[in-house]
Amino acid sequence: MTVDVLAEESRIRLACFLTVLLAMNAWEFLAPRRKWMVRKPPRLISNYVLAIFNTFAIRALLPVSAVSASLWAERHGWGLLHLAEWPSGVEIVLTVLLLDAAIYGQHVLFHCVPLFWRIHKVHHADPDLDVSSGLRFHTIEILLSMLIKIGLILILGLAAWGVIAFEVILNATSMFNHSNARMPLGLDRLLRLIVVTPDMHRVHHSVIRKETDSNFGFNLPWWDRLFGTYRDQPEAGHEKMTIGLPEYRDEKVSTRLIAMLAIPFQSNPQTSDPPEPEAESREG
């Protein structure tokens, strides 16, 4: 049973990843939302190589995966959800919702805690935003995120198939909402009621601090609305807004792999603090 689930996880995740990656790249090519501000090849190569490196690093450094942790918890009766019997469908939905809320909270934490912000800046230092940006995270952040996820799975006793569903959805929506894909405004308004759209998440990658400190959701937009971190549009508009961090405008730092990986270890105090929340209230 364990082997079957883990084998199915690998096949499902790989198939979904490649499908969404190709689809979003085609969408960006056919209907781009913004003009690219930097040369694409060096930046794209760095982003994709980092994603591949992170995949191997996770497998090499962590002896368990999120799904294997869930299967272990199920066998040993660990976790709060194992205190009662749940229909399998309800258990899967609960697992997805709980993990999505946790990812929202983790994202806020990585903006608020200076040490974590140093690591997360690698993601925000990207001077352009496209499907590759959804895969651009420092290796340390990927490891920390996986450890947090495994801890929650063990504490809550989350369902294995729910974990697989969440991982597939998270990976797909991360590529989708980071993409440079244009869609009709009416469709965007409709979709952002149930999923984070590219226009919604792009606000989060603005150089303006009050905009960076908003729209933390990856999958579901509800957490931002519930906790008051939702911002509808960027002040400068999507075509004119500036993406990235003001202190990382040099392409040699923001788009080159080795320089990107070194960002958390730079000692400049001006780049070590998280964005400061603005006094004004947020929209929504």
N, C-alpha and C positions, 0 to 999 in steps of 0.2 A: 504493500500500500504506500509506504513512505517513498520508495524508489519511483513508483508510478507517478505520484504527485509531483515530485521534484523534476522528473523527466518531462512531464507535461508543462510544468512552469517554464522550463528553459525554452521549449518549442513555442509556447504561446507568447512569451515575452519577446523572443527574437522576431517572430513573424509580425507581431503588432508594431514593434520598433521600426523595422524596415519599411513596413507599409506606410506608417505615419511620416517617417523621415522623407521618403520619396514623394509622398503626396504634398507635404508642406513645401519642399524644395520646388516642386512644380508650380504650386500656387504662388510662391514668392516670385518666381521667374515670370509667370504670366500676368500677375496682378500685384506688383509691389506697392506697399503703402507709403514708403519713404525712399528717398535717394540715399545710397550708401555714402558715408562720409569718409571712409578710409579704404585703402586698397584691400580687396577681398581675399586674395590667395594667402598671404601670410597669416591673416587673422583666422580664416577658416581652417587652415592646416593646424594651427595651434589649438583651436577649440576642439577639433575632432581628435587630435592626438591625445589631448588631455583626457577626453572622455574614454578613449580606448585604454589609456594607462590606468585610469581610475577603476575600470572594470576588472583588470588583472590584479590591481592592488587589493581590492576588496576580497577577491578570492584567495589571494596569497596570505593576507594578514588576518582575516577573520575565519575561524574554523566552522562557523555556522552562518546560515543565511536567515532572513526573516521568516521564510516559509518553514525551514527545518526547525527553527525555534518554536513556531506555532505547532508543528506536529509533535514535538517533544512535550510541550505544555499540555496538549490534548491527551497524550499517552499517560502522563503523570497527574492529570487532573488539576494542573496549576491554572490560576487566574480567576478573576471574579466572575466571568461569564460561565465558568464551569460549575458555579454554585446552583445553577438552574438549568432546566432543559429548554432549548430554544429550537424552533423550526429552523432548518438549515438556511432557508432564504432570509429569514430575519437575522440570523447570526452573521451572514455575509454582509447584509446592508449595515448592521451595527458596526462591523469591523471596518468597513470603508469609511463610515462617518466618523468614527472615533479616531482613526489614523489621519484622516484629513484635518480634523480639528487640531490634532497634535502637531501636524506639519505646519499649520498656520501659527500655532504657539511657538514652535521652534524657530520659525522665520522671524517672528517678532523678537524673540530672544537674541538671535544672531545680529539684530540691528541695535539692540539696547545694551548689550554687554560688550565693552571695548575689546576684550580678548577675542570674542567670537566675531566681532565686526571686522577685525584685522583679517581673519580668514575669509569671511564672506565678501570682502571687498574685491576679491578676484573675480567674482561673478559680476559685480556692479561696475568694474573698471572697463568692461567691454564698451568701446566707443560706438558701436553699432548694435542693432538688435535684429536677430533673425533666428531661424530654427537651431543653428549651432549654439546660440547663447543659452538655450535651454539645457545644454549638456555641459556647459562650462562652469565647473565648480572645483575649488581646490581639493586635493586628495584628502587633506585633513578634515575638511567639512563633510565629504562623503563618508568617511569613516565614523565621524561623530554622529552623523545623521543615522547611520545604520545601527550604531550602538544604542542610540535613543529609541529607535524603532523596535529593536529586539527587546529592550527593557520593558517597553509598553506592552508588547505582545505577551511576554511572560507574566506581567502583573495582571493584565486584563483577560488573558486566555483567549486571544483573538483567533478566529477560524482561519485555517490554512487557505481555503479557496477564497475567502474574503481578502486575505493578505495578497494573494496572487492578483485578484481583481484590482485591488488598490495600486499595486506596483505597476500594473499595465496602464491603468488610468493616469497615474501620476506621471509616468514617462511620456505618455501620449499628450497629455494636456500641457506639460512643460514645453514640449516642442511646439505645440499649437499656439500657446499664448505668448511665447517669445518670438514668434514668427513675424516676418515683415510682409504679411499677407493682407491685402485690402479686401474688405467685404462691405456690402451696402450698410449704411448707418442703421436702417430699420432692422436688419438682420442682427447687427451687433447689439442693439438695444434688447432684442428678444432673447438672444443667446446668453447675454450676461445676467439674466435672471436665474440661470441654472449652471453656467460654467464661466470661468474666467476667460475672457476674450483677449485677443492681441491688443486691441485698443485700451482695454481696461488695465492690463498688466504693464503696458508700455509706460504709463504714468509713473509706475514704481521705479523705472530706470532713468528718470529725469535727474539732471544735475541739481535741481532745486530741492533743498532738503525737506521741505514740507511735503513735496510730492514723492520723494524717495521713501519717506516715512508713511506710506499709505499703500493700499491694495496689496496686502501681503499674501493673499490666497493664491494657490496654484491650481486647484481643481474647482472647488466650489466657491462662489462669491459671497455666500451667506455670512461667513465669519467676519469679513470686513464690515458688512452692514450692521451686524449684531454688535460688534465691539467698537464701532465708530471710527474705523480706519479706512473707510471707503472714500475715494475721490473720483468724481465722474470723468473729468477731462483735464489735460495739462493746460496751464495758463497760456503757453505760447502756441498751442495747437499741435497736432501730431506731426505735421510737416516741418514746423519750425523749431520744435523743442530740441534741446541738446541732450543726447544720451550719454551716460557714463558718470564718472566722478571728476570734479574740477581739477583735482590734483594729479590725475592720470590722463593727460591729454597727449602725451608723447607716445606715438605709435610703437616705438621700440620697447616700451614698458607694457603698454596695454594690449599689444597683439602678438608678442613673442613669448613662446612657451616658458623658457627659463626665467625671464623677467616676471611673468605672471606668477609663477610658483614662488618667487622670492618676495612678493608683495607683503605677506603677513609678517615677514621678519625684518622689514625696514624699520629703522628706529626713529624716523622723522615724526615728532609728536603731532604735527599738523595732519598726518594721515592715519593716526591711530584711534581717533575718536569717532563714535557713531554719529549719524546725523542727529542734530538736536531737534526735538519736537517743537513746532511752532505754537505760539500761545493761542492763535486763532483756532476756532472749532473747524472740524473737517466736514465736508459735504456728506450728505446722505444720512 
